Amino acid sequence: MEQKKPRTYHDEFAEQFIALMYEQWLDILLVASQQSPRVASLLRVAAPVRLQRTKGMWRIQVATRSSEIREKLRQPRDNEILAQAIRLYYHREAQLKLPRISVDFDE
């Protein structure tokens, strides 16, 4: 019986999309600032670091530089504001219709 080699999952699209988001981060924050200047200003020192795609949904991990900033981003809608800003930015700039997005703020 032939043994199968374990497959490693490598999502090149996710890496490229995160790299693109990183380049356009300040523009995305300008969109976010229309809904919440507080969230946008806190995220100026943050950066997107990971994208996971599961069951028609994207989970984007945003790294903050300090736990103090992360604590300030604990209001119920903070992650939703950023998720909407990401979707709106790419819809305006590239006419992309992204799936549902959730955002996690981590170190």
Beta strands, then each sheet from edge to edge (+ up, - down):
strand 1: 47-54
strand 2: 57-63
strand 3: 100-106
sheet 1: 1+ 2- 3-
end
